[in-house]
Amino acid sequence: MTTEHTNSRLSDDERRDFLKVLGVTGAAATGGAALEDVTLSDLREAVTVESTGEFARRGEAIRNGLTGELNAELVGAEMAGVADAIDRLPEVRTAGIPERGEELYAELTGAAWAIDDHLAEVGFYASTEANLPRFGSSHIEAMARHLVRAEALETALSEVGFDAREQTEAVANVVRQSDHLAMWQPTWGYEDVEGGDEFEVEPEYVPPLHRRAAAGALLWIDGLDKHLRQKQVLITDQMLDDGIADVRAMLGGFYLLSDAASRLATGDIADEELTALVSGSTAMLIASQTDLQYDLVRITDEMRAPRTGGD
Amino acid sequence: MADDRVPKPGTSTIQHPGDTGVIPERDVTQQDLLESGENPEGWLLYGNNYRRHHHTTADVITPENVSDLTREWTLDGLPNANDAAGFQGSPLVVPGDPPIIYQVNGPEQNRAINARTGEILWYHMYHPKAPVRWETPPANRGVAVLGDTLYKVTLDHGILALDRYDASEKWYYNGAYEYRNEIAEGDEQMAMHDELQAWPRWRGVASNYPLVVHDGKLMMGSFGGEYGVQGWAEAVDTDGEQVWHRGMTPPDEWVGDAWKHGGSTVWQTPALDPESGTAVLPTGNPGPWFGTVRPGWNPHTAGKVALNSETGEVEWGFQESPHDWWDYDSPSPATIFEAEVDGETRKLATWPGKTAWLYTVDLETGELVERSDELGEHLNTWTMPEQELQETPWILPNLIGGTNPQPSAYDSDRNTLVLKTTNLPMKLTWEYEEYEIGEQYTGMTYISASPGQRESIEGWNQPPGNITAVDPVSGEIKWQDWLASNPWGGTLTTSTGITFAGTDGGLFIAYDSETGDRLWTDQFSMGIEGNPVSWYDPEMGKQYVYIQGGADAEENMITVYSLEE
């Protein structure tokens, strides 16, 4: 798989690759569903998870690595704000290009930023980075299988209106971007690259990977109002549609991450599931911010609106 | 001889090889600067006006007689040629009897020259405290003048004020004393922040950018984008006191502390609209090139930032390559102009990007009015680098182009911007790089297609460079002259409809601005990297054209052409 990226829409080949990664081959294994209609539910029984205990051990380590107390009430309340932001996306799309002074997109992220601040404060990001593996192909494959098997992703994303097709695409898109995900290394991974063996060392200027994924996605959303106003002459309806879908995926990924943190706070999540959901939501946050760049930010001549010569 | 009369971290060499007494006493006023673009007798600002048109109203030379242009005088093999590489940039010309040329070349070298004879009257070189890589020393691209003072930036992030009659030093401003809200230890005039003196200055990553002097203030920027710095711009008054300082990586728009090493340097000169006070600054790439450690848009990198020149407040920022991975920063100076858009006269800013498109935006809002036809070819543009160089496809534009620091020239009579483009395929790959003070902080390996490789690259159909004329409002290309190598240096337009431009192959060309027809050429033995300038000398009844060239080689030249009316 190459890291060449065009836009967020999955091709049939990419769907087939996703099924191969899950070890699902043939229509019988998907209950006879057409390729583009396959859901996580269709796949659940066909996917096997070889439990080595690794995901559980990592989840436990995340829990033990917190330096502060997760506030379930705060996270839960702000998650409602994230859900509300996702609900508002259709009206944001209908509004089109934000007028000067309007912050249609930036107003979507207030609740998410509050969660991000809290997660950073209690050491959630530092702990997840310290205890989760880098995005290598084996981890991504195991993560995808866990997400399909565990139902937790479906449950959380259903709460914010993601239908079965969107849920499947979210996982498939993560698998599609496995090469790109590998570039998002935890800071200790960079130390490893440098030949050091001090995995715990974190260069002070590089925030933890999971915070980079989460806050990075929020920064992309916050900047869209200005971007769309400034580049309006290049923007098409297709680009706006794709961009909204990417923002939806970012906020969905953030909601999934928040859900894992919230349930960790209340003791209502298994360690194995915690690993899968944190890894999966982080991957979703990374993949969707990459998609946004190719759908709406890096505008080629082929995708731009026709030139009007300033008229 | 060394001159240390004003306290400064480095030392200076000042020589008087000629008779400085011939320099006419003349107080260059703010009004003179405002009118420079309309005054055919001088060239008082980088670009000749604040809006950076690189245009002259001198009208002796026309398309009909330009073929009669002859060399009036030439200087070549200038002393310290090896150290003086980087004959980029352009001089100032102060009108008088005789007119005086204030010439620049890198690093830190200036000369006052009798414009009629080529006699060097004084020579000034600053030896910065910061290390200089003498194998490829940086380019000094221009100076500023006001009253009887000449202002130059230095490679240790300072400003030197020189008496323009004899090059004696008046004051030094230490721009390296404060950095990232940290103060260097020691004397304010001498102490430099550790991180700003740790790396060798060389042509690729350092510049002495031409200062802008306006309304009692000098605007300057910063460099070091490949060394993990935080870029900034600042204004200093004409007594050498800081007026404002603006960091170019706003911390609340970056994740964590990534802003501290985020780059966004400002190492080419701003365009400035004197009426509104809006200055449009070119900004460098984000750091490091390896993008996943700095998620988000990475404002204000790789684009233009408009500042209120009085206060330093940001008015808008426009990015060409948000969250850049390819070194598609935006060093080319903007041009400010007025034109009719949709039946309404508007103030606009335009510039060619490394992305090989021309961007024209509303000066007040930064909103894009039009993006042009492609100036060079696009191939696998925006493709993410692979982990191994050989697996990465060939990518166009190159990181050294479309357009790099070369200033474009604008002809308002013909609503035409003339620019230079690089059209060479490249490959990149990424690698993690830990920040160490004074070490490069790029996280990327890069190659440009060699002549042998070029033949096999599918989708690359045109030669390595061109000179292009564009209508910046419609975005339509009016003409292109494709070249066998990528051209450097700036362009010059005249009110009579001529465009002057040099090439990497040493050809100095006069084009018909409207058609692109070559009207006249002159050949040199070295590449031409300077920006042509022109003026009219009423005592001699001649129009002159100045060009300088030479790069890393020992060869260099300054040539002045003339044509009598």
Interface residues (C-beta under 8 A of the other chain):
Chain A: T2 T3 E4 H5 R100 H180 A182 M183 W184 Q185 Y190 E191 V193 E194 P203 E204 Y205 V206 P207 R211 R212 A213 A215 G216 A217 L219 W220 D222 G223 H227 R229 Q230 K231 Q232 V233 L234 Q289 Q293 Y294 V297 R298 T300 D301 R304 R307 T308 G309 G310 D311
Chain B: E253 W254 V255 G256 D257 A258 K260 H261 T292 V293 P295 G296 W297 P299 W316 F318 S321 P322 H323 V341 D342 T360 V361 T365 G366 E367 L368 V369 E370 R371 D373 E374 H378 N380 T381 W382 T383 M384 P385 E386 Q387 E391 P393 W430 E431 Y432 E434 Y435 D471 V473 S474 G475 E476
